[in-house]
Amino acid sequence: MFAHPQLCARILLAAEKYAVEKAIDCFSFDMWNSYYMYYRNFLHWSFGITYMSMTADYFAAIEAGKNIVAKPDNNEQVHPSIDYFFHILKKNNLLVLETFCCDNLWFEHCLFAISHYKNGIIKYLKTNNTGKFQCLDIGESVPISQDVVRFDIGLMESQSSLDHRDEIINKFKRLQKEECR
C-alpha cells in the first residue's frame, strides 16, 4: 500500500471492524476478484492482505471441503491452489469470504504489478526495464466488482501515489544497510 503507515493502518482497521460486524471469516484485499469478474465473468476469492477471524473453525471447514469435487463453472479457469480451495469453500457455504478495496489507493501486489483504485475502477500498471510505467496487457483498467466492499477513509490523491512507493522502498533499503553494518 503506497501511503503513510498510519493511513494503511486505518484501512486495515476499517476492514477488520467491518469483517467483525458482518461475521466474515476471511476478508481479503481485491487483487484478483474484479479482474476475474471482468475478464472471465466469475468471482474468484484469493488471499493477499487478508483479515482472518479468530473465531472461524478453519480446520472443520477444510475437513468438510476436502472431498468436494471441484467442478469449475463455465468460466472458471484457475490453477489449483489454496486460493482456489478457499474459493470452493466459499461456494459451498463452508466459510464466509469477502473482498475489499480502498478508494484512491495505490497498491503493489508483487514486484512491478501496481494497481490504482479510483472511482470504481482498478487501473493496472507495471514498469518496463527503464522504470517507466505502462499499462499491462491485461487492459488499462477494469471496473471494481460489485461484490467488493469499498472503503472510503478520505484518502486524498496526495496521500497515496507512486511517489510513496519510492519513499517506502528507499526507507527499506536504508534500514537494510543499517542492519548489515
Secondary structure, 3 states (H helix, E strand, C coil): CCCCHHHHHHHHHHHHHHHHHCCCCEEEECCCHHHHHHHHCCCCCCCCCEEECCCCCHHHHHHHHCCCCCCCCCCCCCCCCHHHHHHHHHHCCCCCEEEEEECCEEEEEECCEEEEEECCEEEEEEECCCCCEEECCCCCEEECCCCCEEECCCCCHHHCCHHHHHHHHHHHHHHHHHHHC
